[in-house]
Amino acid sequence: MILTEIPEQRPDTPLLDTIDSPADLRDLDAGLLPQLCAELREYLVYSVGQSGGHFGAGLGVVELTVALHHVFNTPEDRLVWDVGHQAYPHKILTGRREQMPLIRSEAGPAAFPLRSESDYDTFGVGHSSTSISAALGMALAARAQESERQAIAIIGDGAMTAGMAFEALDHAGQEKADMLVILNDNDMSISNNVSALNKYFTRIWSSRTYSALRAGSKRVLEKIPAAWEFARRTEEHMKGMVAPGTMFEELGFNYYGPIDGHDLDELVLTLENLKKLKGPRFLHVVTRKGKGFEPAEEDPVKYHALKPASSAAGGVKKPTYSNIFGQWLCDMAAVDERLMGITPAMREGSDLIRFSEEYPQRYFDVAIAEQHAVTLAAGLACDGSKPVVAIYSTFLQRAYDQLIHDVALQNLDVLFAIDRAGLVGEDGPTHHGAYDLSYLRCIPNMVVMTPSDENECRQMLYTGYQYDGPAAVRYPRGSGSGVSAAKEMQLLPLGKGLLRRESQAPAGQRVALLAFGAPLAIALQAAETLDATVADMRFVKPLDEELVARLAQSHDVLITLEENAIMGGAGSAVLESLTQAGIQAQVRMLGIPDQFIEHASPASQRQVCGLTADDVTTTARAVLPAAGPLLTAGKS
């Protein structure tokens, strides 16, 4: 059955409703598995329609998920789902079915596998290309324990473009580890798949010779299961005639496939045979992203993820910070032919769509390869180009070494447009950009800017672009306060903040709020209650030390606000500056405390962190009576 619309009412799923754990699934007659898949797919469409979240990848692995839990003794056998975009069917089959409409909310399951949530979630994921390494570690642990426990990594073809995946494959081949790697090949990443590797796979696996070869191998296997290894070797001999070498075989894996990832009978038969084999095994499964939901099959990029049904609303949508960046990038490219745009597979997420169409020769999607993205930018900068790296905050963490050694150490002229900074809400701690101010400001030569609204974002991008050296503009997910971004690009004075409001309060009651980026809106709200001074600090590095000193000497308490870890963040920069200047002041820092903030709405997360206007007011009132000469810090 092909669905064309998301159901508003929960569908009837009588067979699925009997499955409270994979043990129940394994007790089913094999003839009922196709019905289970049909009900699972329909329920998945319904539940994600209600909750929002990752959509297309899960629809593509319904049959594979059922087959894996049917064949393997989970959770004793370890399933490691790469990224986690594809793990929603897994969650439905492992005791969380009725909670799925609440997934990603404070009251529901996490968007990604989470070890503390279920024994079936064997490894906490959220970012790509980690599954093979983790499964290899589990396989080696099983070997050390003399256990027959199986370790299976399920990885997408997009995630296979990352270097870490090949590091793990290389090591697994060396160790001759008893593990199975399943390549879920849907010819997709978050956007359309890219890279020479993908083209190489396609060239090999789409050939008529290879397809005929695979079909013949399957027939041999069905008739003589014991001849599997013979069939495999024959297949690999023929593959050598089709393509110049077999990559996974050279890495030490026995390669099988490709097989149809929606043919349940073939999946079950193949997995049952692979379960009996030893050593590193690699199974190539071809699926279709969005399978069973017609709009998603036709446009898998659009249906990579959905917003909750409850969020559908009319009216004019405000431009997101990503939109501001995308517009600026095109405007800047029009006046400077040196500009090169780089993204690690985040064309849609960072809004590089128009740029990629208008400047295809200056646009580089490097696939899921964050380290390469940064060093590629460094190489471009060495020879006269001006690279702009559009990257999410959490993804830049993966390329931290390259940022230090390849860009900052050489003082190269690279601009980082850092998206999804701060709290990102429902995707939870794997995706929070909670640390970038801390890990960027400690690097010599870096300029770090925090826009408080859409216009500041545009002007800071221009300022960072004109700066001769490494610079970063970090901005949050979604929309800002709705300030119109001026078309004219303006160079902001480097390292200078801006007073947005001045207190008229008497001595002894004077509060200064130092806001870094998006929390400016919170500061302005609280300031009306407190009659506080508000400084839009703009720059974390170089910090406006003159402004900090002036505010400390004319106010009774300073409160810093940032959507970043308090430890080592912008507030810490303020304290360091005051200490160096020998200025004693009462200081309180509000930001993300020393804990991982779980998935919830952004508003709920800010409450957890003490980052609301009420929290600012409470903090100020608690400090003012005790205001004195001692320098203090910490969340009240």
C-alpha positions as CSV (number, residue, x, y, z in Angstrom):
1,M,0.0,0.0,0.0
2,I,1.3,3.4,-1.0
3,L,0.2,6.3,1.3
4,T,-0.3,9.7,-0.1
5,E,-1.4,11.7,3.0
6,I,-0.4,11.6,6.7
7,P,-3.3,10.1,8.6
8,E,-4.9,12.3,11.2
9,Q,-6.2,9.4,13.2
10,R,-4.2,6.4,14.5
11,P,-4.4,3.6,12.0
12,D,-5.6,0.1,12.9
13,T,-2.5,-2.0,13.5
14,P,-3.8,-5.3,15.1
15,L,-0.6,-7.2,14.5
16,L,1.8,-4.5,15.4
17,D,-0.1,-3.9,18.6
18,T,0.8,-7.4,19.8
19,I,4.6,-6.6,19.4
20,D,5.8,-5.2,22.7
21,S,9.4,-6.5,22.2
22,P,11.5,-8.2,19.5
23,A,10.9,-11.5,21.3
24,D,7.2,-11.2,20.3
25,L,8.3,-10.6,16.7
26,R,10.5,-13.7,16.7
27,D,7.5,-15.7,17.9
28,L,5.5,-14.7,14.8
29,D,5.0,-17.0,11.9
30,A,7.3,-15.8,9.1
31,G,4.3,-15.5,6.8
32,L,2.9,-12.7,9.0
33,L,6.0,-10.5,8.7
34,P,4.9,-8.7,5.5
35,Q,1.7,-7.7,7.3
36,L,3.7,-6.5,10.2
37,C,5.8,-4.3,7.9
38,A,2.7,-2.8,6.3
39,E,1.3,-1.9,9.7
40,L,4.6,-0.6,11.0
41,R,5.1,1.7,7.9
42,E,1.5,3.1,8.3
43,Y,2.0,3.7,12.0
44,L,5.3,5.3,11.4
45,V,3.8,7.8,8.9
46,Y,1.1,8.6,11.4
47,S,3.3,9.0,14.5
48,V,6.0,11.1,12.9
49,G,3.2,13.2,11.4
50,Q,2.0,14.0,14.9
51,S,5.4,14.4,16.6
52,G,7.6,15.8,13.8
53,G,11.1,14.4,13.4
54,H,13.1,12.4,10.9
55,F,10.9,10.8,8.4
56,G,12.2,9.4,5.1
57,A,15.1,7.3,6.3
58,G,12.9,5.3,8.8
59,L,10.4,4.5,6.1
60,G,13.2,3.1,4.0
61,V,14.3,0.6,6.6
62,V,11.0,-0.9,7.8
63,E,11.7,-4.3,6.2
64,L,15.4,-4.3,7.2
65,T,14.5,-3.4,10.9
66,V,11.9,-6.2,11.0
67,A,14.3,-8.7,9.5
68,L,17.1,-7.7,11.9
69,H,15.0,-8.2,15.0
70,H,13.5,-11.4,13.6
71,V,16.9,-13.0,12.8
72,F,19.1,-11.7,15.6
73,N,18.6,-12.2,19.4
74,T,18.3,-8.6,20.3
75,P,19.2,-7.0,22.7
76,E,21.8,-9.7,23.4
77,D,23.0,-9.3,19.8
78,R,24.0,-5.6,19.4
79,L,22.4,-3.5,16.7
80,V,24.2,-0.1,16.2
81,W,22.2,2.3,14.1
82,D,24.3,5.0,12.5
83,V,23.2,8.6,13.0
84,G,19.8,7.5,14.2
85,H,17.6,9.1,11.5
86,Q,16.7,5.5,10.5
87,A,16.0,4.2,14.0
88,Y,12.3,5.2,14.5
89,P,11.0,1.7,13.4
90,H,13.5,0.2,15.8
91,K,12.0,2.2,18.6
92,I,8.5,1.2,17.7
93,L,9.4,-2.5,17.8
94,T,11.3,-2.2,21.1
95,G,8.6,-1.2,23.5
96,R,8.1,2.4,22.7
97,R,5.3,2.2,20.2
98,E,2.7,4.2,22.1
99,Q,5.1,6.9,23.1
100,M,6.2,7.6,19.5
101,P,3.7,10.5,18.9
102,L,5.6,12.2,21.8
103,I,9.1,11.6,20.4
104,R,11.5,14.5,20.8
105,S,9.3,16.1,23.4
106,E,10.1,16.4,27.0
107,A,7.6,13.6,27.8
108,G,8.6,11.3,25.1
109,P,11.5,9.2,23.7
110,A,14.7,10.8,22.3
111,A,15.1,11.5,18.6
112,F,18.1,9.2,18.5
113,P,19.1,5.9,20.1
114,L,19.8,6.5,23.8
115,R,21.4,3.9,26.0
116,S,19.6,5.1,29.1
117,E,16.3,4.8,27.4
118,S,16.3,1.1,26.3
119,D,18.6,-1.9,26.4
120,Y,17.9,-2.2,22.7
121,D,19.6,1.1,22.1
122,T,23.1,-0.3,22.4
123,F,24.9,2.9,21.4
124,G,23.9,6.5,21.8
125,V,24.2,8.2,18.4
126,G,23.2,11.4,16.7
127,H,26.1,12.2,14.4
128,S,27.2,10.1,11.5
129,S,29.8,7.4,10.8
130,T,30.3,6.1,14.4
131,S,28.5,2.8,14.1
132,I,31.2,0.7,12.6
133,S,33.8,1.8,15.2
134,A,31.3,1.1,18.1
135,A,30.2,-2.3,16.7
136,L,33.9,-3.2,16.2
137,G,34.5,-2.4,19.9
138,M,31.5,-4.6,20.9
139,A,32.8,-7.4,18.7
140,L,36.3,-7.2,20.3
141,A,34.7,-7.2,23.7
142,A,32.7,-10.3,22.8
143,R,35.9,-12.0,21.6
144,A,37.6,-11.1,24.9
145,Q,34.7,-12.5,26.8
146,E,34.5,-15.7,24.6
147,S,30.9,-14.8,23.9
148,E,28.9,-15.7,20.7
149,R,27.2,-12.3,20.9
150,Q,26.8,-10.7,17.5
151,A,27.6,-7.1,16.6
152,I,25.9,-5.4,13.7
153,A,26.4,-1.9,12.4
154,I,23.8,-0.3,10.1
155,I,25.2,2.6,8.2
156,G,23.8,4.8,5.4
157,D,25.6,5.5,2.1
158,G,25.8,9.2,3.1
159,A,27.5,8.3,6.4
160,M,29.9,6.0,4.5
161,T,31.5,9.1,2.9
162,A,33.0,10.1,6.2
163,G,36.6,9.2,6.9
164,M,35.9,7.7,10.3
165,A,33.9,4.9,8.7
166,F,36.9,3.8,6.6
167,E,39.2,4.1,9.6
168,A,36.9,1.6,11.3
169,L,36.6,-0.7,8.3
170,D,40.4,-0.8,7.9
171,H,40.9,-1.7,11.6
172,A,38.1,-4.3,11.5
173,G,39.7,-6.0,8.5
174,Q,43.0,-6.1,10.3
175,E,41.5,-7.6,13.5
176,K,39.4,-10.1,11.5
177,A,36.6,-9.2,13.9
178,D,33.3,-11.2,13.9
179,M,31.0,-8.4,12.9
180,L,28.5,-7.5,10.3
181,V,28.3,-4.1,8.6
182,I,25.1,-3.4,6.7
183,L,25.2,-0.6,4.1
184,N,21.7,0.9,3.8
185,D,22.1,2.4,0.4
186,N,19.3,4.8,-0.5
187,D,21.4,7.0,-2.7
188,M,20.8,9.8,-0.3
189,S,22.3,11.8,2.5
190,I,20.3,14.6,4.2
191,S,20.4,16.1,0.7
192,N,21.2,14.5,-2.6
193,N,24.2,12.3,-2.2
194,V,27.5,13.5,-3.5
195,S,31.2,12.4,-3.8
196,A,33.2,10.3,-6.2
197,L,32.8,7.3,-3.9
198,N,29.1,7.4,-4.4
199,K,29.5,7.5,-8.2
200,Y,32.0,4.6,-7.9
201,F,29.4,2.5,-6.1
202,T,26.7,3.4,-8.5
203,R,28.9,2.5,-11.5
204,I,29.7,-1.0,-10.1
205,W,26.3,-1.9,-8.7
206,S,24.1,-0.7,-11.5
207,S,25.7,-2.7,-14.2
208,R,23.7,-5.4,-16.0
209,T,26.5,-7.9,-15.6
210,Y,26.6,-7.5,-11.9
211,S,22.8,-7.6,-11.5
212,A,22.7,-10.9,-13.4
213,L,25.6,-12.2,-11.4
214,R,23.9,-11.4,-8.1
215,A,20.7,-13.1,-9.1
216,G,22.6,-16.3,-10.0
217,S,24.4,-16.2,-6.7
218,K,21.1,-15.9,-4.9
219,R,19.8,-19.0,-6.6
220,V,22.8,-21.0,-5.6
221,L,22.4,-19.9,-2.0
222,E,18.8,-20.8,-1.9
223,K,19.4,-24.3,-3.1
224,I,22.7,-25.1,-1.3
225,P,23.2,-22.9,1.8
226,A,26.5,-24.6,2.5
227,A,27.8,-23.3,-0.8
228,W,27.6,-19.7,0.3
229,E,31.3,-19.1,0.5
230,F,31.8,-20.7,-2.9
231,A,29.1,-18.5,-4.4
232,R,30.7,-15.5,-2.8
233,R,34.1,-16.2,-4.3
234,T,32.6,-16.8,-7.7
235,E,30.8,-13.5,-7.4
236,E,33.9,-11.6,-6.4
237,H,35.8,-13.2,-9.3
238,M,33.2,-11.8,-11.7
239,K,33.1,-8.4,-10.0
240,G,36.8,-8.1,-10.8
241,M,35.8,-8.2,-14.4
242,V,33.2,-5.5,-13.9
243,A,35.3,-3.0,-11.8
244,P,39.0,-2.4,-11.1
245,G,39.1,-3.9,-7.7
246,T,36.6,-4.4,-4.9
247,M,37.1,-1.9,-2.1
248,F,35.6,-3.7,0.8
249,E,37.3,-7.0,-0.1
250,E,40.7,-5.1,-0.1
251,L,39.8,-3.9,3.4
252,G,39.4,-7.4,4.6
253,F,35.6,-7.8,4.5
254,N,33.6,-10.5,2.8
255,Y,31.2,-8.5,0.6
256,Y,27.7,-9.7,-0.1
257,G,25.0,-8.0,-2.3
258,P,23.5,-5.8,-3.3
259,I,20.1,-7.1,-2.3
260,D,16.7,-5.5,-2.4
261,G,16.1,-3.9,1.0
262,H,12.3,-4.2,0.6
263,D,12.3,-7.9,-0.3
264,L,11.6,-9.3,3.2
265,D,12.1,-12.9,2.2
266,E,15.5,-12.2,0.7
267,L,16.6,-10.1,3.7
268,V,15.7,-12.8,6.2
269,L,17.4,-15.5,4.2
270,T,20.5,-13.5,3.7
271,L,20.8,-12.4,7.3
272,E,20.2,-15.9,8.6
273,N,23.1,-17.2,6.5
274,L,25.4,-14.3,7.4
275,K,24.6,-14.9,11.1
276,K,26.3,-18.3,10.8
277,L,29.5,-16.9,9.3
278,K,32.6,-15.6,11.1
279,G,34.9,-12.7,10.4
280,P,34.2,-9.2,9.0
281,R,31.1,-9.3,6.7
282,F,29.7,-6.5,4.6
283,L,26.1,-6.6,3.3
284,H,24.9,-4.1,0.8
285,V,21.2,-3.4,1.0
286,V,19.5,-1.1,-1.5
287,T,16.5,0.8,-0.1
288,R,14.4,3.8,-1.1
289,K,14.2,6.8,1.2
290,G,10.5,7.5,2.0
291,K,9.4,4.1,0.9
292,G,5.6,3.7,1.0
293,F,4.7,7.4,1.3
294,E,4.4,8.8,-2.2
295,P,5.4,12.5,-1.6
296,A,8.5,11.3,0.3
297,E,9.5,8.9,-2.5
298,E,9.2,11.7,-5.0
299,D,11.0,14.4,-2.9
300,P,13.2,12.6,-0.3
301,V,15.1,15.8,0.5
302,K,12.0,17.7,1.4
303,Y,10.7,14.8,3.5
304,H,14.0,14.1,5.3
305,A,12.2,15.5,8.4
306,L,8.8,16.8,9.3
307,K,7.4,19.5,11.6
308,P,4.7,18.4,14.0
309,A,1.2,18.6,12.7
310,S,0.4,21.1,15.5
311,S,3.0,23.5,14.2
312,A,1.3,24.0,10.8
313,A,0.1,27.7,10.8
314,G,-0.6,30.3,8.3
315,G,0.9,33.8,8.1
316,V,4.2,35.2,6.9
317,K,7.2,33.3,8.2
318,K,10.2,35.2,9.4
319,P,13.5,34.5,7.7
320,T,15.7,32.1,9.7
321,Y,19.3,32.9,10.5
322,S,20.2,30.3,7.8
323,N,18.2,32.3,5.3
324,I,20.1,35.4,6.2
325,F,23.3,33.6,5.6
326,G,22.2,32.2,2.3
327,Q,21.1,35.6,1.0
328,W,24.3,37.2,2.2
329,L,26.5,34.5,0.6
330,C,24.9,35.2,-2.8
331,D,25.2,38.9,-2.4
332,M,28.8,38.7,-1.3
333,A,29.7,36.3,-4.2
334,A,28.3,38.8,-6.7
335,V,30.8,41.4,-5.7
336,D,33.8,39.2,-4.9
337,E,34.9,36.4,-7.2
338,R,37.3,35.1,-4.6
339,L,34.5,33.8,-2.5
340,M,34.2,30.0,-2.3
341,G,31.3,28.3,-0.4
342,I,31.9,24.9,1.4
343,T,29.5,22.7,3.3
344,P,29.7,19.2,4.8
345,A,26.4,17.9,3.3
346,M,24.3,20.7,4.8
347,R,23.2,22.5,1.6
348,E,19.5,22.6,2.7
349,G,20.2,23.0,6.4
350,S,22.6,26.0,6.0
351,D,20.6,27.4,3.0
352,L,23.2,27.1,0.3
353,I,20.6,26.1,-2.3
354,R,20.5,29.3,-4.3
355,F,24.3,29.7,-4.1
356,S,24.8,26.2,-5.4
357,E,22.6,27.0,-8.4
358,E,24.0,30.4,-9.2
359,Y,27.7,29.7,-8.5
360,P,28.1,26.0,-9.1
361,Q,31.9,26.4,-9.8
362,R,32.4,28.1,-6.4
363,Y,30.2,25.7,-4.4
364,F,31.7,22.6,-2.8
365,D,29.6,20.0,-1.0
366,V,32.3,17.7,0.5
367,A,29.8,15.1,1.8
368,I,29.9,14.1,5.4
369,A,33.5,15.1,5.9
370,E,33.9,17.9,8.4
371,Q,37.6,17.6,8.8
372,H,38.2,17.7,5.1
373,A,35.9,20.7,4.8
374,V,38.0,22.8,7.1
375,T,41.4,21.8,5.6
376,L,40.0,22.3,2.1
377,A,39.2,25.8,3.1
378,A,42.7,26.2,4.5
379,G,44.2,25.2,1.1
380,L,41.9,27.6,-0.8
381,A,43.0,30.4,1.5
382,C,46.6,29.6,1.0
383,D,46.3,30.5,-2.7
384,G,44.2,33.6,-2.7
385,S,40.6,32.4,-2.4
386,K,38.3,33.5,0.4
387,P,36.5,30.4,1.7
388,V,33.3,30.5,3.7
389,V,32.7,27.3,5.6
390,A,29.0,26.8,6.4
391,I,28.9,24.3,9.3
392,Y,26.8,23.4,12.3
393,S,28.3,24.1,15.7
394,T,28.3,20.4,16.7
395,F,29.8,19.3,13.4
396,L,32.7,21.8,13.7
397,Q,33.6,20.0,16.9
398,R,34.6,17.1,14.7
399,A,37.0,19.3,12.8
400,Y,38.5,21.0,15.9
401,D,42.0,19.8,15.3
402,Q,41.9,21.1,11.7
403,L,40.5,24.5,12.8
404,I,43.5,24.8,15.2
405,H,46.4,23.5,13.2
406,D,45.3,24.0,9.6
407,V,43.6,27.4,9.9
408,A,44.3,29.3,13.1
409,L,47.9,28.3,13.6
410,Q,48.7,29.5,10.0
411,N,46.4,32.5,10.5
412,L,44.6,31.8,7.3
413,D,41.8,33.9,5.9
414,V,38.8,31.6,6.5
415,L,35.3,32.6,7.6
416,F,33.2,30.1,9.5
417,A,29.4,30.5,9.4
418,I,28.4,28.5,12.4
419,D,24.7,27.4,12.4
420,R,22.7,25.7,15.1
421,A,24.6,27.4,17.9
422,G,23.3,27.2,21.4
423,L,20.2,25.1,22.4
424,V,18.5,23.5,19.4
425,G,15.5,22.0,21.2
426,E,14.0,18.7,20.3
427,D,17.1,17.1,18.8
428,G,18.7,17.2,22.2
429,P,22.2,17.0,23.5
430,T,23.8,15.4,20.5
431,H,22.9,18.5,18.5
432,H,23.2,21.4,20.9
433,G,25.8,23.9,19.9
434,A,26.7,24.3,23.6
435,Y,30.5,24.6,23.5
436,D,31.6,26.7,20.5
437,L,32.3,29.9,22.3
438,S,34.4,28.0,24.8
439,Y,36.4,26.0,22.2
440,L,36.8,28.9,19.8
441,R,37.8,31.8,22.1
442,C,40.8,29.9,23.5
443,I,42.4,29.6,20.0
444,P,44.9,32.3,19.1
445,N,44.1,34.5,16.0
446,M,40.4,33.7,16.1
447,V,37.7,36.4,15.9
448,V,34.4,35.3,17.4
449,M,31.1,37.1,16.8
450,T,27.6,36.5,18.2
451,P,24.8,38.3,16.4
452,S,21.7,39.2,18.4
453,D,19.4,39.7,15.5
454,E,19.1,39.1,11.7
455,N,20.7,42.4,10.7
456,E,23.6,41.9,13.0
457,C,24.1,38.5,11.5
458,R,24.3,39.9,8.0
459,Q,26.7,42.7,9.1
460,M,28.9,40.3,11.1
461,L,29.2,37.9,8.2
462,Y,30.4,40.9,6.1
463,T,32.7,42.0,8.9
464,G,34.2,38.5,9.3
465,Y,34.6,38.2,5.5
466,Q,36.6,41.4,5.4
467,Y,38.7,40.5,8.3
468,D,42.1,39.2,7.2
469,G,42.4,36.0,9.2
470,P,40.2,33.3,10.8
471,A,36.8,34.5,11.9
472,A,33.6,32.9,13.1
473,V,30.0,34.1,13.2
474,R,27.8,31.8,15.3
475,Y,24.1,32.1,15.2
476,P,21.2,30.0,16.5
477,R,18.7,27.7,14.9
478,G,15.5,29.1,13.5
479,S,14.3,32.7,13.4
480,G,15.4,35.7,15.4
481,S,13.5,38.7,16.7
482,G,12.3,39.7,13.3
483,V,14.6,42.6,12.6
484,S,14.9,43.4,8.9
485,A,18.4,42.8,7.5
486,A,19.7,45.9,5.8
487,K,20.7,45.2,2.2
488,E,23.7,47.5,2.5
489,M,26.6,45.7,4.1
490,Q,28.4,47.6,6.9
491,L,31.7,46.9,8.5
492,L,31.3,46.7,12.3
493,P,34.1,48.1,14.5
494,L,36.1,45.1,15.5
495,G,35.7,44.2,19.2
496,K,33.2,46.8,20.0
497,G,29.9,46.3,21.8
498,L,26.8,48.5,21.8
499,L,24.7,49.9,24.6
500,R,21.0,49.1,23.9
501,R,19.6,50.5,27.2
502,E,21.0,52.6,30.0
503,S,19.8,52.3,33.6
504,Q,18.4,55.3,35.5
505,A,18.5,53.4,38.8
506,P,20.2,54.9,41.8
507,A,23.5,53.8,43.2
508,G,23.3,50.5,45.0
509,Q,20.6,49.2,42.5
510,R,22.4,49.5,39.2
511,V,22.5,46.3,37.2
512,A,24.3,45.8,33.8
513,L,23.2,42.9,31.6
514,L,26.0,41.8,29.1
515,A,24.3,39.8,26.4
516,F,26.2,37.7,23.9
517,G,24.0,36.9,20.8
518,A,20.4,35.7,20.9
519,P,19.9,36.2,24.7
520,L,19.8,39.9,24.1
521,A,16.0,39.6,23.8
522,I,15.9,38.1,27.2
523,A,18.1,40.8,28.6
524,L,16.0,43.6,27.2
525,Q,12.8,42.0,28.7
526,A,14.4,41.7,32.1
527,A,15.8,45.2,31.9
528,E,12.4,46.7,31.9
529,T,11.7,45.2,35.3
530,L,15.1,45.9,36.8
531,D,15.7,49.3,35.0
532,A,19.0,47.7,34.0
533,T,21.7,48.7,31.5
534,V,21.9,46.3,28.5
535,A,25.0,45.8,26.5
536,D,24.9,44.0,23.2
537,M,28.5,42.7,23.4
538,R,28.6,41.4,19.8
539,F,32.2,40.1,20.1
540,V,33.4,37.3,22.3
541,K,36.9,37.8,20.9
542,P,38.2,40.4,20.8
543,L,36.1,41.3,23.8
544,D,35.2,45.0,24.3
545,E,37.3,45.3,27.5
546,E,36.8,49.0,27.7
547,L,33.1,48.6,27.8
548,V,33.3,45.8,30.4
549,A,35.5,47.9,32.6
550,R,33.2,51.0,32.4
551,L,30.1,49.0,33.2
552,A,31.8,47.3,36.1
553,Q,32.9,50.6,37.6
554,S,29.5,52.3,37.2
555,H,27.2,49.4,38.2
556,D,26.7,47.3,41.3
557,V,26.3,43.9,39.6
558,L,27.1,42.5,36.1
559,I,25.1,39.6,34.7
560,T,26.4,37.9,31.6
561,L,24.0,36.0,29.3
562,E,25.0,33.4,26.7
563,E,23.6,30.2,25.1
564,N,26.9,28.4,25.6
565,A,28.4,26.4,28.4
566,I,29.2,28.7,31.3
567,M,32.5,27.0,31.8
568,G,35.0,28.8,29.6
569,G,32.4,30.8,27.6
570,A,31.8,34.5,27.1
571,G,31.0,35.1,30.8
572,S,34.4,33.6,31.6
573,A,36.0,36.1,29.1
574,V,34.4,38.9,31.1
575,L,35.8,37.6,34.4
576,E,39.2,37.2,32.9
577,S,39.2,40.8,31.6
578,L,38.2,42.2,34.9
579,T,40.8,40.2,36.7
580,Q,43.5,41.3,34.3
581,A,42.5,44.9,34.8
582,G,42.4,44.5,38.6
583,I,38.8,45.5,38.8
584,Q,36.7,44.1,41.6
585,A,33.0,43.5,40.7
586,Q,30.0,41.4,41.5
587,V,29.5,39.2,38.5
588,R,26.9,36.4,37.8
589,M,27.0,34.2,34.7
590,L,23.9,32.8,33.1
591,G,24.3,30.2,30.4
592,I,24.2,26.4,30.0
593,P,25.3,24.7,33.2
594,D,27.7,21.8,33.5
595,Q,25.2,19.1,32.4
596,F,23.8,17.8,29.2
597,I,20.4,19.3,28.5
598,E,17.9,16.7,27.4
599,H,15.5,17.0,24.4
600,A,12.6,19.4,24.9
601,S,11.2,22.6,23.5
602,P,13.8,25.4,23.4
603,A,11.6,27.4,25.9
604,S,11.7,24.4,28.3
605,Q,15.5,24.0,27.9
606,R,16.0,27.7,28.6
607,Q,14.1,27.3,31.8
608,V,16.3,24.3,32.8
609,C,19.3,26.4,32.2
610,G,18.1,29.5,34.1
611,L,18.0,31.5,30.9
612,T,14.7,33.3,31.1
613,A,13.9,36.9,31.8
614,D,12.5,35.8,35.2
615,D,15.8,34.1,36.0
616,V,17.7,37.3,35.2
617,T,15.5,39.3,37.5
618,T,15.7,36.7,40.3
619,T,19.5,36.6,40.0
620,A,19.9,40.4,40.1
621,R,17.6,40.8,43.1
622,A,19.4,38.1,45.0
623,V,22.8,39.7,44.4
624,L,22.0,43.4,44.9
625,P,21.6,43.5,48.7
626,A,25.0,41.8,49.0
627,A,26.7,43.8,46.3
628,G,30.2,44.6,47.4
629,P,33.8,44.5,46.4
630,L,34.2,40.7,46.0
631,L,34.4,39.2,42.5
632,T,32.2,36.2,42.4
633,A,30.8,34.0,39.6
634,G,28.3,31.3,39.1
635,K,24.7,30.5,38.3
636,S,22.4,31.6,41.1
